[in-house]
Amino acid sequence: MSSHTIQMTDALRDYLLGVTLRESAVQRELREATLAVQGAAMQISPEQGQLMALLVELTGTRRAIEIGTFTGYSALAVALALPAGGKLVCCDISAEWTAIGRRFWERAGVADRIELRIGPAVHTLDTMLGQGFGGDFDFAFIDADKPNYDAYYERCMALVRPGGLILIDNVLWGGRVIDPADTSVNTAAIRAFNSKLHGDDRVSLAMLPIGDGLTLARRRA
């Protein structure tokens, strides 16, 4: 038996989705609406959204942070998994793209669980820390501009409680992380970030080959 990860063909992925995906009609419609948006490839896959929702449930998350919301699919998946009274703070710089998500959040009945903050995320996170929210969050998802990943991660480490979970998207970066010819700013940032996390003993760590690569980092203390 091979110890390597199975090759995920289109047919096998269709089977996987057919026997596991529990996507609501509103989620599906938002995902399909996003396909018409420039930059649609930034949207997470539905199976990743379902995994995130399961992790929210497993960790007993009541307060979550998202950095990089785009059209709101990941936020919708997380918000639907939150318990009554739960809150998700979404950080993004685009009022235009997030307006798409707002419509579907309303339709799904979870708009009251989502607090959208438009502006540079570093400033938003620093403001939250300055307001005394350190250690108040259970879960964070980072999916924004790659050169700032380290800055976002460090702030999430301060905002998330011990035992809380931080998810980081795009860590395999379309395979470009292993291309020595790719010295672009984004690729270099992902490589440096992945290397840092590998040596960061403040967290327990796993990297999953789902979507464009997803790292799970659990804050130890």
N, C-alpha and C positions, 0 to 999 in steps of 0.2 A: 504494500500500500504506500502510495506517495505521501510524503509529509508536506508537500506544497499545497498552497491554496488552490482550490478547484478553479478551473477556467470558467468564468461566467459568460457564457454565450447568450445571445439575445433570446434564444429559445428557452434556455434554462432560467434566465431572469424572468421571462414571462410565466414560467411554471411557478417560480418562487413567489411572484406577486399574486398569482392566481390562488395559491393555497395559504397565503399568510396575510396579504394586505387587507386591512379594515379601514379603508379611506371613506370618510363621509362624503356625501354629495357636494357639500360646500367646499371641502378640501379639494376634491377633484376639479370642480369648476374654477377654483382659484389657480390651481396648477395649470389648467388648460388656458385660462386667460393670460397667464404669464408668458406662455409660448409666443404671444404676439408682441411682447415687449422687447425692445432692444436690450441685449444682455441677458436673455432668458436662461442661458446656460448657468447663470449664477444661482438659480433656484436649486435647492436641495432635492434629492430624489424622494419619492413617497415612502420607500422602505426606510430611509434615514429618518424621515419625520416620525414614522411609527416607532423606530428604536428610541428616539429622543423622548417620545411620549411615555414609553415604557420605563425609561430611566427616571423620568420625573416621578412616576408612580413608585418605583422601587426605592427612591431616596426620600420619599415623603415630602417632596418639595412643596413649599407654600409661597416662597418668594424667589423669583428667577430674574436673570438679566440676559438680554440678548444684544450683542454688538454686531450690527449689520443685519438689517431687517429686509431690505429689498422690497418685494411685493407682499411679504407677510406670510408665506406658507409655513416656515418653521415656527414663527410666532403663533400661528393658528394651532399647529400640532401641540405645542407646549401648553398654550392656554386651555385647550380642550382637556388636557390631562391634569390641570391644576384642580385642587378641591375648591369648594365654595369658599370665597374670601381670599383665595390665592391671588397673587399679583405678579405680572411680568413687566419689567421695565425694558423697553426697546429703544436702542440708540441707533440713529441713522442720520445721514445728512440730506436725504432726499425727501422733500414733502410730496413730490410728484409720484415716485414709486410707492411710497408707503400709503398714499391715498388709495391705491388699488387694494391693498390689504385691509384698510379700514372698512371698506364696504363689505368684505367677506367676514371680517370679525363681527360686524353688526349682525349679519345674516345668521352666523353660527351662534349668536347669543353670548359671546365672550368678550365683547368690546369693553365691558366694565372691568375686566381682569387685566387689560393691557394699558400701560401708561407709555405713550410714545413721546420720546424726547428728541427733537430735531436739533442737530448741531454736532460739532466735533465730539466724538465719543470720549476722548481723553478728558476734555473739559467736563463733560457730563459726569463721568466716573469720579473725577477729582472733587466735583461739587458734592456728590453723594458721600464721599469719604469725609469731606469737610463738615457735612451735616450729621455725622456720627453714625452712618450706616455700616461701618466696618463690621464684618462677621454676621451681618443680618440676613444674608442670602444663602440659599441651599444649592443653587444650580446656576451655571452661566454657560452661554454659547457664544463663541467668537467666530465670526464669519465676515470679516471686513477687509480693509486694505492691509496687505501683507507686511509692509515695512513697519507698521505699528503693532503687529501681533505681540511682541514682547511687552510693549507698554500696556496693552490691554490685559494681557495675562497677569502681570504684576499687580495691576489694580484689582482684577478679579480675585487674585489670591488674598488681597486685603478685605474685599467685600464678602467673599464666601466664607462660611463658617468651617471650622474643622470638621472633616467628614463630608463636606460638600463636594460637589462635582463640577468640573470645568470641562466643557467640550470645545475642541478646536477643529475647524473644518479646513479642507483643502491641503492637508498636510502631505499628500503625495503629489499634488500639483500637476496632474495629468502625466505623471511619470518624468517630468522635467527635473525633478530633484536628483535624478541619477544621470543626467546628461551633462558631462563635463564641458560641453560646448556652450551650454546655457549659463551665461554669467549675468543675466538680467537682474535688476533690483529686486523684483518680486521673488524670483527663484532663490536668489542669495538669501533673502530674508527668511523664506521658509526653511531652507537648509540650516541656517543659524539657529532658528527657533527650535527645530526638531532636535538638533544637537544639544541645545541648552536643556530641554526637557528630559532628554535621556540621562543627564547627569544631575537632575534636580531631585534631591532626596526629600524634599518637602512634600512630594506627591507620590502616590501609587499610579502606575502608568500602563496604558494599553493603546496601541494604534491599530485601528481596524481598516481593512481594505473595502470599505463601503463608500459608495459615491466617489468622491475625489480624495478619499482618505480622511478618517476621523480619529482624532486622539481623545482619549478619556483620561483625565487627570483628577484623581481624588486627593483633596487636601488632607494631609495626615494630622497636622497640628497647627 
